[in-house]
Amino acid sequence: MDNFEEIGQRLDKELTRLRKFVEEEVAPGTERRTARFLREVSDLLTDAAGKLEARNAAREAQAQAQGAKDAHS
């Protein structure tokens, strides 16, 4: 029975040590990389949205020009 208790205590100790390592060593770097990635994706999405809006505006202008041309014919 003592062995099981010792094993349980050792597991608890190692899990605490692992949790501390992840929180202090792994998480900060991961959070920095994730924030950088999200900013890059945000910039790409902003650019893509601008291109879509410009293409849509060009189509609308072309449709209006075609409508004016047809009205004069």
Secondary structure as UniProt FT lines:
FT   HELIX           2..21
FT   HELIX           22..26
FT   HELIX           27..72
//
